[in-house]
């Protein structure tokens, strides 16, 4: 915790006159200087994690920031203590080991580490997890740039589920009431220590599970600026193969105990956030992910008596915190659960539907009049629906930032047909799902892995200068659509039809471009690019697009320096720029041309490369001295 300043002592016999600085004042000044030099304190609670410690501590030591590592040994008995002593000995001044008497959860060790922290920021890392090599450097830079109180770095899971909804894109200043950051209540974040100290934000030491929810909820309530780093894997969340972590212990996710625990964080948040849209937004997270989630799979595996207890606990939370604003923010299945809290059989039915998986089969995939035609079947596996189910084709953006696109569907579970309009798809990668709605509950399942043998990947299609590339994913073979060529290479061909020399030392090129089906407009074609083969230097010229996918360009080759230059056409088809080498037959390429510019003679020789037959040009420059030496030989 922050050291309290001490008033100067008065000199003996002279009231009001400060005494000379003593040894304690010198020590305080030295400690203050050290504290100012530490940017990040990483706090690592350790409880019998010997097998994971090396990877964890090494990942922190390689961070290129001014740091200290405060490791709290929570009564380890597996040799972790001896390994920590070695690290502290080899990394004096960086690794500090504290001892803590084991009492249960990680709240006590984390609070002890926080009390000894000296960094401007603190980061909590569990001993079985590890950091990306540049995690702290990147998060600290973002924190300093934005004066952030909390920075969320992207979390990835290894055998464990990691949060995703808040990491669709990086955000310098995330709005707590208009973002998904509150969905993540783990403590694996960068926190400004001054904020934690000022508001006495600590872990609940009485909790074995959920102590970090209390801490992070409290921190969110006081954070002025929250930043999100989504473009780098900062924190690696690891599942222990031996099953010894607290969250892997029997009863760690007991639904009744969880519902009783979550009342504390909800009440804490409500004390700081007044009623209104912001509180409703935060309460939605607690109802959706903490309360109503216990009416899903946990409800199915519970005994009859426990089911009643779960429903009663959820009803109690509703009585105290459920508002109409929260209710409107919940999905259909959760609103149905709220209406069925007194009907255990209905709650079981809803849980069964939610747990059912979608079994789909792709039977057809082709372009038709500029639309992607998709046919297939889809049912809820292992579930006998009470009524007719509805089918839809849903395309979901892989990186978020856009709403799902739902394609019109004809037919039913045993055979549906959809026509996807590309106009509704923004640039990016879209994953295809079969959506089955049964009794008001919608289940999604990826489409395409199971498909007829005759179903093949359609050719690319260009619509309004945007290329659409349907493809099957490499890992599972599911259907996705790449709009703009983000992950799939755009196939295309540029062929030269004629060349000639024109006034001004211009090399006139006429050719045609072929990219998928459809005619290209004037917006996709950008430049003719000459790239020098050795230096990588580039020279760009504008291109004119003509009807019938024809183009014309009149580059001033006199501007090219000496060397060998390869010719490309650069296009932007709704995504990152793509380049195609210009192909040509030798007979359509004009002869070399030479001219004098003052005393300098320049020669440009267009030619077709051997093998693949692509357009290039050599440029040679002869100065007077070189010409004279050649004449006298």
Secondary structure as GFF3:
##gff-version 3
##sequence-region A 1 633
A	DSSP	alpha_helix	23	37	.	.	.	ID=ss1
A	DSSP	beta_strand	40	46	.	.	.	ID=ss2
A	DSSP	alpha_helix	50	61	.	.	.	ID=ss3
A	DSSP	beta_strand	67	73	.	.	.	ID=ss4
A	DSSP	alpha_helix	80	90	.	.	.	ID=ss5
A	DSSP	beta_strand	95	99	.	.	.	ID=ss6
A	DSSP	alpha_helix	107	115	.	.	.	ID=ss7
A	DSSP	beta_strand	121	124	.	.	.	ID=ss8
A	DSSP	beta_strand	130	131	.	.	.	ID=ss9
A	DSSP	alpha_helix	135	146	.	.	.	ID=ss10
A	DSSP	beta_strand	150	158	.	.	.	ID=ss11
A	DSSP	three_ten_helix	181	183	.	.	.	ID=ss12
A	DSSP	beta_strand	190	192	.	.	.	ID=ss13
A	DSSP	alpha_helix	193	198	.	.	.	ID=ss14
A	DSSP	alpha_helix	211	222	.	.	.	ID=ss15
A	DSSP	beta_strand	226	238	.	.	.	ID=ss16
A	DSSP	three_ten_helix	246	248	.	.	.	ID=ss17
A	DSSP	alpha_helix	255	272	.	.	.	ID=ss18
A	DSSP	alpha_helix	277	285	.	.	.	ID=ss19
A	DSSP	pi_helix	286	291	.	.	.	ID=ss20
A	DSSP	three_ten_helix	292	295	.	.	.	ID=ss21
A	DSSP	alpha_helix	297	301	.	.	.	ID=ss22
A	DSSP	alpha_helix	304	321	.	.	.	ID=ss23
A	DSSP	alpha_helix	324	329	.	.	.	ID=ss24
A	DSSP	alpha_helix	332	339	.	.	.	ID=ss25
A	DSSP	alpha_helix	344	355	.	.	.	ID=ss26
A	DSSP	beta_strand	358	368	.	.	.	ID=ss27
A	DSSP	beta_strand	371	380	.	.	.	ID=ss28
A	DSSP	beta_strand	390	397	.	.	.	ID=ss29
A	DSSP	beta_strand	405	412	.	.	.	ID=ss30
A	DSSP	beta_strand	415	421	.	.	.	ID=ss31
A	DSSP	three_ten_helix	422	424	.	.	.	ID=ss32
A	DSSP	beta_strand	428	438	.	.	.	ID=ss33
A	DSSP	beta_strand	441	446	.	.	.	ID=ss34
A	DSSP	beta_strand	461	463	.	.	.	ID=ss35
A	DSSP	beta_strand	466	472	.	.	.	ID=ss36
A	DSSP	beta_strand	479	483	.	.	.	ID=ss37
A	DSSP	beta_strand	493	502	.	.	.	ID=ss38
A	DSSP	beta_strand	506	514	.	.	.	ID=ss39
A	DSSP	beta_strand	525	532	.	.	.	ID=ss40
A	DSSP	beta_strand	538	542	.	.	.	ID=ss41
A	DSSP	beta_strand	544	546	.	.	.	ID=ss42
A	DSSP	beta_strand	550	556	.	.	.	ID=ss43
A	DSSP	three_ten_helix	557	559	.	.	.	ID=ss44
A	DSSP	beta_strand	563	571	.	.	.	ID=ss45
A	DSSP	beta_strand	578	583	.	.	.	ID=ss46
A	DSSP	three_ten_helix	586	588	.	.	.	ID=ss47
A	DSSP	beta_strand	593	597	.	.	.	ID=ss48
A	DSSP	beta_strand	600	608	.	.	.	ID=ss49
A	DSSP	beta_strand	615	622	.	.	.	ID=ss50
A	DSSP	alpha_helix	624	632	.	.	.	ID=ss51
###
